[in-house]
Amino acid sequence: MTIVKRFIAGAVCPRCGEMDTLKMYRDESREYRECVRCDFSDSMALDGSDQPEGELDTRVNRGGKVELEPAQPLNFVANPGSTKH
């Protein structure tokens, strides 16, 4: 049996957050998803009976300190030539 892997249009990977990188395929009893950018993969029984084991490791809930770049404030000045207030 040849397995045909198809991309899921518009799908966002739950691990890396990239759009249009998930592909899916099936066998007789399971449906599989894989991301082509990161190492994410999962599967589910076709009858929907599987429940995820624990929390999925995503870019949001990973541990570690997040480094933010300092933000520069923007000052908006009204057009001095304008007569409307």
N, C-alpha and C positions, 0 to 999 in steps of 0.2 A: 504494500500500500504506500503510495506516494503522499507525503505530507506537504500541503500547500500552506505557506505562511503568508498572511496578508496584513498590511498596515491598517491601523484603525485611524481613519481621518478625524482630525481635530482632538484626538485623545491626548491628555497630558500625563506624563509619567509621574506616579506618586513619589518616586524617590528623587529624581533630578529636576523635575518641573519643566522639562522640555516638551514642546508640543510636536506631534506627528513623528514620534520615535517609537511608539509601541506597535508591535506586531503580534498577531494571535494565530493560533492553529489548534486543531482538535485531533483527538484519536477516538477510539470507540467509547471511552468512558469519561474523559476529562477534556477541559478547555484550558489552554495555556496562554499567558501573556508574557512578552519579553520586551525589554527596552534595548535599542541598538546603541545608545549612548552610554548607559551605565550598566551595572550588573543586576538590575532589577529583573525578577521573574516571579511569577506565581501561577497557581493552577486552581481549578475549581471543578468539582464533579458536575457533570451535565445536569443532574437533577437538583443542583443548588444546595446540597446537604453540607458542604464544607464550611467551616467557620475559620477565620484567620486565627493563627496561634500567636497571642500576644499582640503588641502594637507594632505596626510596620515602621521600620526605620526610614524616616523621610528627611528632607533638607531642613524642615522646620523643627523637628524634635531631637535632632542630634545634639549631643553635648558639645561644650566648647565655647570659648569666648568669641563674640562677633566683633570684628574691628570695623568701625564706621569712619569714613573720611570726614574731616571737619567741613561743615556746611558754611557757605558764604551767604550772609543775609542780602536780600535784594531790596533796594529802596525805590519805590515808585513815586515819581514826582509828576504832579499834574502839568499838562501842557501850559507853559506860561502865556502863550498867545491865544488861549481859548477864552471866550467870553462867557461860556456856560459854567455853572457851578453845580 
